[in-house]
Amino acid sequence: MLFQGEATLEVAGKAVELRSGDYLFLPAGTSHMVRRVTNGALWLAVHLHPEPAGGEDSA
């Protein structure tokens, strides 16, 4: 989630432009790189780890 400013990311070889208020979901393993951000850009990145096969309750 980009709260403030602008950013350009490269996602799976394609440029993605983000502006204040935009968000992007990247599935695990998706190739990505931050190419450009404006001064004062503010964002939140949440990293989720997939559950083991069968869930946490499996033995």
N, CA, C and O atoms as a CHARMM CRD file, in Angstrom:
* protein
*
  236
    1    1 MET  N      0.85300  -1.17500   0.00000 PROA 1      0.00000
    2    1 MET  CA     0.00000   0.00000   0.00000 PROA 1      0.00000
    3    1 MET  C      0.89000   1.22500   0.00000 PROA 1      0.00000
    4    1 MET  O      1.76100   1.36800   0.85700 PROA 1      0.00000
    5    2 LEU  N      0.67400   2.09400  -0.94400 PROA 2      0.00000
    6    2 LEU  CA     1.41900   3.35000  -1.01100 PROA 2      0.00000
    7    2 LEU  C      0.53000   4.45200  -0.44300 PROA 2      0.00000
    8    2 LEU  O     -0.47900   4.82200  -1.04400 PROA 2      0.00000
    9    3 PHE  N      0.91600   4.96800   0.71600 PROA 3      0.00000
   10    3 PHE  CA     0.10900   5.97800   1.40000 PROA 3      0.00000
   11    3 PHE  C      0.37900   7.37900   0.88200 PROA 3      0.00000
   12    3 PHE  O     -0.51000   8.23000   0.88100 PROA 3      0.00000
   13    4 GLN  N      1.60700   7.61600   0.44000 PROA 4      0.00000
   14    4 GLN  CA     2.00800   8.96900   0.05100 PROA 4      0.00000
   15    4 GLN  C      3.07300   8.87100  -1.02600 PROA 4      0.00000
   16    4 GLN  O      3.95800   8.01900  -0.94700 PROA 4      0.00000
   17    5 GLY  N      2.99800   9.73200  -2.03200 PROA 5      0.00000
   18    5 GLY  CA     4.01500   9.79100  -3.06900 PROA 5      0.00000
   19    5 GLY  C      3.69500   8.90600  -4.25500 PROA 5      0.00000
   20    5 GLY  O      2.55500   8.49200  -4.46500 PROA 5      0.00000
   21    6 GLU  N      4.73900   8.62900  -5.02900 PROA 6      0.00000
   22    6 GLU  CA     4.62500   7.80300  -6.23100 PROA 6      0.00000
   23    6 GLU  C      5.79500   6.83000  -6.28100 PROA 6      0.00000
   24    6 GLU  O      6.86300   7.09200  -5.72700 PROA 6      0.00000
   25    7 ALA  N      5.57900   5.70600  -6.95100 PROA 7      0.00000
   26    7 ALA  CA     6.63600   4.71100  -7.08300 PROA 7      0.00000
   27    7 ALA  C      6.46100   3.95800  -8.39400 PROA 7      0.00000
   28    7 ALA  O      5.34900   3.81400  -8.90200 PROA 7      0.00000
   29    8 THR  N      7.56300   3.48900  -8.92400 PROA 8      0.00000
   30    8 THR  CA     7.54800   2.60700 -10.08500 PROA 8      0.00000
   31    8 THR  C      8.22300   1.31200  -9.67800 PROA 8      0.00000
   32    8 THR  O      9.35600   1.31500  -9.19800 PROA 8      0.00000
   33    9 LEU  N      7.52600   0.21100  -9.86900 PROA 9      0.00000
   34    9 LEU  CA     8.07500  -1.10300  -9.59500 PROA 9      0.00000
   35    9 LEU  C      8.18100  -1.87400 -10.90100 PROA 9      0.00000
   36    9 LEU  O      7.44500  -1.61100 -11.85200 PROA 9      0.00000
   37   10 GLU  N      9.08400  -2.80700 -10.93500 PROA 10     0.00000
   38   10 GLU  CA     9.14400  -3.75000 -12.04400 PROA 10     0.00000
   39   10 GLU  C      8.64800  -5.07400 -11.48700 PROA 10     0.00000
   40   10 GLU  O      9.24400  -5.63300 -10.56700 PROA 10     0.00000
   41   11 VAL  N      7.55500  -5.57100 -12.05000 PROA 11     0.00000
   42   11 VAL  CA     6.93600  -6.80100 -11.57300 PROA 11     0.00000
   43   11 VAL  C      6.88400  -7.79100 -12.72800 PROA 11     0.00000
   44   11 VAL  O      6.21800  -7.56000 -13.73700 PROA 11     0.00000
   45   12 ALA  N      7.59800  -8.89200 -12.56100 PROA 12     0.00000
   46   12 ALA  CA     7.64600  -9.93500 -13.59600 PROA 12     0.00000
   47   12 ALA  C      7.99600  -9.33000 -14.95800 PROA 12     0.00000
   48   12 ALA  O      7.43400  -9.71100 -15.98500 PROA 12     0.00000
   49   13 GLY  N      8.94500  -8.37000 -14.94500 PROA 13     0.00000
   50   13 GLY  CA     9.43200  -7.78200 -16.19000 PROA 13     0.00000
   51   13 GLY  C      8.62000  -6.62600 -16.74300 PROA 13     0.00000
   52   13 GLY  O      8.96300  -6.08800 -17.79500 PROA 13     0.00000
   53   14 LYS  N      7.53400  -6.22300 -16.05300 PROA 14     0.00000
   54   14 LYS  CA     6.68800  -5.12400 -16.53200 PROA 14     0.00000
   55   14 LYS  C      6.67800  -3.98800 -15.51900 PROA 14     0.00000
   56   14 LYS  O      6.67900  -4.22500 -14.31200 PROA 14     0.00000
   57   15 ALA  N      6.66800  -2.74400 -16.01800 PROA 15     0.00000
   58   15 ALA  CA     6.62400  -1.56500 -15.14300 PROA 15     0.00000
   59   15 ALA  C      5.21900  -1.39700 -14.57300 PROA 15     0.00000
   60   15 ALA  O      4.22600  -1.50900 -15.29100 PROA 15     0.00000
   61   16 VAL  N      5.15500  -1.12700 -13.26900 PROA 16     0.00000
   62   16 VAL  CA     3.88600  -0.86600 -12.58300 PROA 16     0.00000
   63   16 VAL  C      4.02800   0.46100 -11.86000 PROA 16     0.00000
   64   16 VAL  O      4.91200   0.62800 -11.02000 PROA 16     0.00000
   65   17 GLU  N      3.15600   1.40500 -12.18900 PROA 17     0.00000
   66   17 GLU  CA     3.17100   2.73500 -11.57400 PROA 17     0.00000
   67   17 GLU  C      2.18300   2.74900 -10.41300 PROA 17     0.00000
   68   17 GLU  O      1.03300   2.33700 -10.56100 PROA 17     0.00000
   69   18 LEU  N      2.63800   3.22600  -9.26000 PROA 18     0.00000
   70   18 LEU  CA     1.77100   3.36900  -8.10100 PROA 18     0.00000
   71   18 LEU  C      1.72500   4.82500  -7.68100 PROA 18     0.00000
   72   18 LEU  O      2.73700   5.52700  -7.70500 PROA 18     0.00000
   73   19 ARG  N      0.52700   5.27400  -7.29200 PROA 19     0.00000
   74   19 ARG  CA     0.33300   6.62600  -6.76200 PROA 19     0.00000
   75   19 ARG  C     -0.32200   6.51300  -5.39200 PROA 19     0.00000
   76   19 ARG  O     -0.84900   5.46000  -5.03200 PROA 19     0.00000
   77   20 SER  N     -0.28800   7.58000  -4.64600 PROA 20     0.00000
   78   20 SER  CA    -0.86800   7.59800  -3.30800 PROA 20     0.00000
   79   20 SER  C     -2.25100   6.94700  -3.30200 PROA 20     0.00000
   80   20 SER  O     -3.13000   7.32100  -4.08000 PROA 20     0.00000
   81   21 GLY  N     -2.43100   5.96000  -2.40500 PROA 21     0.00000
   82   21 GLY  CA    -3.70700   5.24400  -2.30800 PROA 21     0.00000
   83   21 GLY  C     -3.73500   3.92700  -3.06100 PROA 21     0.00000
   84   21 GLY  O     -4.63900   3.12000  -2.84400 PROA 21     0.00000
   85   22 ASP  N     -2.77000   3.68400  -3.94200 PROA 22     0.00000
   86   22 ASP  CA    -2.72300   2.43500  -4.69700 PROA 22     0.00000
   87   22 ASP  C     -2.12300   1.31900  -3.85300 PROA 22     0.00000
   88   22 ASP  O     -1.35000   1.56200  -2.92600 PROA 22     0.00000
   89   23 TYR  N     -2.49400   0.10300  -4.19300 PROA 23     0.00000
   90   23 TYR  CA    -1.88700  -1.05400  -3.54600 PROA 23     0.00000
   91   23 TYR  C     -1.64500  -2.14200  -4.58600 PROA 23     0.00000
   92   23 TYR  O     -2.19800  -2.10800  -5.68500 PROA 23     0.00000
   93   24 LEU  N     -0.82100  -3.09000  -4.22000 PROA 24     0.00000
   94   24 LEU  CA    -0.43600  -4.15800  -5.13500 PROA 24     0.00000
   95   24 LEU  C     -0.24800  -5.43300  -4.33700 PROA 24     0.00000
   96   24 LEU  O      0.41800  -5.42700  -3.30200 PROA 24     0.00000
   97   25 PHE  N     -0.83100  -6.53100  -4.81100 PROA 25     0.00000
   98   25 PHE  CA    -0.63200  -7.83200  -4.18900 PROA 25     0.00000
   99   25 PHE  C      0.30700  -8.63700  -5.07600 PROA 25     0.00000
  100   25 PHE  O      0.05600  -8.81000  -6.26800 PROA 25     0.00000
  101   26 LEU  N      1.38800  -9.12500  -4.48400 PROA 26     0.00000
  102   26 LEU  CA     2.34600  -9.94700  -5.21800 PROA 26     0.00000
  103   26 LEU  C      2.34900 -11.35100  -4.62000 PROA 26     0.00000
  104   26 LEU  O      2.75900 -11.52500  -3.47200 PROA 26     0.00000
  105   27 PRO  N      1.90600 -12.34500  -5.36500 PROA 27     0.00000
  106   27 PRO  CA     1.97300 -13.71100  -4.84700 PROA 27     0.00000
  107   27 PRO  C      3.42200 -14.10000  -4.54900 PROA 27     0.00000
  108   27 PRO  O      4.35000 -13.60000  -5.18600 PROA 27     0.00000
  109   28 ALA  N      3.60700 -14.98900  -3.58400 PROA 28     0.00000
  110   28 ALA  CA     4.94500 -15.46100  -3.21400 PROA 28     0.00000
  111   28 ALA  C      5.69600 -15.91600  -4.45800 PROA 28     0.00000
  112   28 ALA  O      5.14500 -16.60300  -5.31800 PROA 28     0.00000
  113   29 GLY  N      6.95100 -15.52400  -4.53500 PROA 29     0.00000
  114   29 GLY  CA     7.80500 -15.94000  -5.64400 PROA 29     0.00000
  115   29 GLY  C      7.75200 -15.04100  -6.86500 PROA 29     0.00000
  116   29 GLY  O      8.47200 -15.28300  -7.83300 PROA 29     0.00000
  117   30 THR  N      6.91000 -13.99800  -6.84400 PROA 30     0.00000
  118   30 THR  CA     6.81800 -13.08300  -7.97900 PROA 30     0.00000
  119   30 THR  C      8.05500 -12.19300  -8.00800 PROA 30     0.00000
  120   30 THR  O      8.37000 -11.52600  -7.02300 PROA 30     0.00000
  121   31 SER  N      8.75000 -12.18500  -9.13600 PROA 31     0.00000
  122   31 SER  CA     9.93500 -11.34900  -9.30000 PROA 31     0.00000
  123   31 SER  C      9.51700  -9.87600  -9.28600 PROA 31     0.00000
  124   31 SER  O      8.62000  -9.47600 -10.02700 PROA 31     0.00000
  125   32 HSD  N     10.17300  -9.06600  -8.43600 PROA 32     0.00000
  126   32 HSD  CA     9.84200  -7.64100  -8.38400 PROA 32     0.00000
  127   32 HSD  C     11.04000  -6.82900  -7.89500 PROA 32     0.00000
  128   32 HSD  O     11.92500  -7.33300  -7.20400 PROA 32     0.00000
  129   33 MET  N     11.03200  -5.54300  -8.28400 PROA 33     0.00000
  130   33 MET  CA    12.10700  -4.63000  -7.91200 PROA 33     0.00000
  131   33 MET  C     11.54500  -3.20700  -7.90100 PROA 33     0.00000
  132   33 MET  O     10.75900  -2.83200  -8.77100 PROA 33     0.00000
  133   34 VAL  N     11.95900  -2.42300  -6.90500 PROA 34     0.00000
  134   34 VAL  CA    11.57600  -1.01300  -6.86100 PROA 34     0.00000
  135   34 VAL  C     12.52400  -0.25200  -7.78200 PROA 34     0.00000
  136   34 VAL  O     13.74000  -0.29700  -7.59800 PROA 34     0.00000
  137   35 ARG  N     11.97700   0.43900  -8.76100 PROA 35     0.00000
  138   35 ARG  CA    12.78100   1.19600  -9.72800 PROA 35     0.00000
  139   35 ARG  C     12.89100   2.67000  -9.38800 PROA 35     0.00000
  140   35 ARG  O     13.93100   3.28600  -9.62100 PROA 35     0.00000
  141   36 ARG  N     11.80900   3.25100  -8.82900 PROA 36     0.00000
  142   36 ARG  CA    11.81200   4.69200  -8.55400 PROA 36     0.00000
  143   36 ARG  C     10.79700   4.99800  -7.47300 PROA 36     0.00000
  144   36 ARG  O      9.71400   4.41400  -7.45000 PROA 36     0.00000
  145   37 VAL  N     11.14200   5.92000  -6.56800 PROA 37     0.00000
  146   37 VAL  CA    10.19600   6.44500  -5.58900 PROA 37     0.00000
  147   37 VAL  C     10.40400   7.95100  -5.48700 PROA 37     0.00000
  148   37 VAL  O     11.51200   8.44700  -5.69200 PROA 37     0.00000
  149   38 THR  N      9.34800   8.66300  -5.17400 PROA 38     0.00000
  150   38 THR  CA     9.47500  10.10300  -4.97100 PROA 38     0.00000
  151   38 THR  C      9.93100  10.36600  -3.54400 PROA 38     0.00000
  152   38 THR  O      9.75400   9.53000  -2.65700 PROA 38     0.00000
  153   39 ASN  N     10.51900  11.53600  -3.33500 PROA 39     0.00000
  154   39 ASN  CA    10.92500  11.93800  -1.98300 PROA 39     0.00000
  155   39 ASN  C      9.70000  11.94800  -1.08100 PROA 39     0.00000
  156   39 ASN  O      8.64100  12.44300  -1.46800 PROA 39     0.00000
  157   40 GLY  N      9.84300  11.40900   0.10400 PROA 40     0.00000
  158   40 GLY  CA     8.75000  11.39700   1.06700 PROA 40     0.00000
  159   40 GLY  C      7.74000  10.28600   0.85000 PROA 40     0.00000
  160   40 GLY  O      6.70700  10.25500   1.51800 PROA 40     0.00000
  161   41 ALA  N      8.01900   9.36800  -0.07500 PROA 41     0.00000
  162   41 ALA  CA     7.08900   8.25700  -0.29400 PROA 41     0.00000
  163   41 ALA  C      6.95700   7.46800   1.00500 PROA 41     0.00000
  164   41 ALA  O      7.93400   7.25000   1.72100 PROA 41     0.00000
  165   42 LEU  N      5.73100   7.04900   1.28900 PROA 42     0.00000
  166   42 LEU  CA     5.45100   6.29800   2.50800 PROA 42     0.00000
  167   42 LEU  C      4.59800   5.09900   2.14100 PROA 42     0.00000
  168   42 LEU  O      3.50600   5.24400   1.59200 PROA 42     0.00000
  169   43 TRP  N      5.11000   3.90400   2.45200 PROA 43     0.00000
  170   43 TRP  CA     4.33600   2.72200   2.13000 PROA 43     0.00000
  171   43 TRP  C      4.44500   1.65800   3.19000 PROA 43     0.00000
  172   43 TRP  O      5.32200   1.69000   4.05400 PROA 43     0.00000
  173   44 LEU  N      3.53500   0.71800   3.10200 PROA 44     0.00000
  174   44 LEU  CA     3.47700  -0.39800   4.03200 PROA 44     0.00000
  175   44 LEU  C      3.54000  -1.67800   3.21900 PROA 44     0.00000
  176   44 LEU  O      2.75200  -1.88100   2.29500 PROA 44     0.00000
  177   45 ALA  N      4.48200  -2.53400   3.57000 PROA 45     0.00000
  178   45 ALA  CA     4.60200  -3.84300   2.92300 PROA 45     0.00000
  179   45 ALA  C      4.33700  -4.90700   3.98100 PROA 45     0.00000
  180   45 ALA  O      4.95400  -4.89900   5.04700 PROA 45     0.00000
  181   46 VAL  N      3.43300  -5.80700   3.68700 PROA 46     0.00000
  182   46 VAL  CA     3.11000  -6.91100   4.58600 PROA 46     0.00000
  183   46 VAL  C      3.55800  -8.19000   3.91300 PROA 46     0.00000
  184   46 VAL  O      3.15700  -8.48200   2.78700 PROA 46     0.00000
  185   47 HSD  N      4.38800  -8.95100   4.60500 PROA 47     0.00000
  186   47 HSD  CA     4.90200 -10.20700   4.06400 PROA 47     0.00000
  187   47 HSD  C      4.21700 -11.35500   4.78300 PROA 47     0.00000
  188   47 HSD  O      4.33200 -11.48800   6.00200 PROA 47     0.00000
  189   48 LEU  N      3.50500 -12.18100   4.03400 PROA 48     0.00000
  190   48 LEU  CA     2.81700 -13.33200   4.60600 PROA 48     0.00000
  191   48 LEU  C      3.54900 -14.59900   4.19600 PROA 48     0.00000
  192   48 LEU  O      3.98900 -14.73900   3.05500 PROA 48     0.00000
  193   49 HSD  N      3.67100 -15.50900   5.13400 PROA 49     0.00000
  194   49 HSD  CA     4.30700 -16.78700   4.84000 PROA 49     0.00000
  195   49 HSD  C      3.22000 -17.83400   4.66900 PROA 49     0.00000
  196   49 HSD  O      2.33000 -17.93900   5.51300 PROA 49     0.00000
  197   50 PRO  N      3.27300 -18.60700   3.60100 PROA 50     0.00000
  198   50 PRO  CA     2.22400 -19.61000   3.37800 PROA 50     0.00000
  199   50 PRO  C      2.22900 -20.66600   4.48800 PROA 50     0.00000
  200   50 PRO  O      3.26800 -20.99600   5.06000 PROA 50     0.00000
  201   51 GLU  N      1.04100 -21.17700   4.76400 PROA 51     0.00000
  202   51 GLU  CA     0.93300 -22.26000   5.75100 PROA 51     0.00000
  203   51 GLU  C      1.50800 -23.54200   5.15800 PROA 51     0.00000
  204   51 GLU  O      1.49100 -23.73800   3.94300 PROA 51     0.00000
  205   52 PRO  N      2.01300 -24.40800   6.02600 PROA 52     0.00000
  206   52 PRO  CA     2.48000 -25.70200   5.53000 PROA 52     0.00000
  207   52 PRO  C      1.32500 -26.48000   4.90100 PROA 52     0.00000
  208   52 PRO  O      0.16800 -26.26400   5.26400 PROA 52     0.00000
  209   53 ALA  N      1.61700 -27.36500   3.98100 PROA 53     0.00000
  210   53 ALA  CA     0.57500 -28.18300   3.34600 PROA 53     0.00000
  211   53 ALA  C     -0.24500 -28.87600   4.41500 PROA 53     0.00000
  212   53 ALA  O      0.31500 -29.47800   5.33000 PROA 53     0.00000
  213   54 GLY  N     -1.57200 -28.80000   4.31400 PROA 54     0.00000
  214   54 GLY  CA    -2.43500 -29.44100   5.29300 PROA 54     0.00000
  215   54 GLY  C     -2.76300 -28.55000   6.47900 PROA 54     0.00000
  216   54 GLY  O     -3.49700 -28.97700   7.37000 PROA 54     0.00000
  217   55 GLY  N     -2.24900 -27.33100   6.52400 PROA 55     0.00000
  218   55 GLY  CA    -2.52700 -26.40800   7.62300 PROA 55     0.00000
  219   55 GLY  C     -1.65300 -26.64900   8.81900 PROA 55     0.00000
  220   55 GLY  O     -0.84700 -27.57900   8.82900 PROA 55     0.00000
  221   56 GLU  N     -1.80300 -25.82100   9.82900 PROA 56     0.00000
  222   56 GLU  CA    -0.96400 -25.91700  11.02900 PROA 56     0.00000
  223   56 GLU  C     -1.34000 -27.07500  11.93000 PROA 56     0.00000
  224   56 GLU  O     -0.51800 -27.52300  12.73000 PROA 56     0.00000
  225   57 ASP  N     -2.57900 -27.57700  11.81800 PROA 57     0.00000
  226   57 ASP  CA    -3.03400 -28.63000  12.71200 PROA 57     0.00000
  227   57 ASP  C     -2.61100 -30.02300  12.27200 PROA 57     0.00000
  228   57 ASP  O     -2.81500 -30.99000  13.00600 PROA 57     0.00000
  229   58 SER  N     -2.02400 -30.14100  11.08100 PROA 58     0.00000
  230   58 SER  CA    -1.65100 -31.48000  10.61200 PROA 58     0.00000
  231   58 SER  C     -0.41300 -31.94800  11.36200 PROA 58     0.00000
  232   58 SER  O      0.45200 -31.15100  11.72200 PROA 58     0.00000
  233   59 ALA  N     -0.34600 -33.23500  11.58700 PROA 59     0.00000
  234   59 ALA  CA     0.78700 -33.80200  12.33700 PROA 59     0.00000
  235   59 ALA  C      1.77600 -34.46100  11.42800 PROA 59     0.00000
  236   59 ALA  O      2.78600 -34.98800  11.89300 PROA 59     0.00000
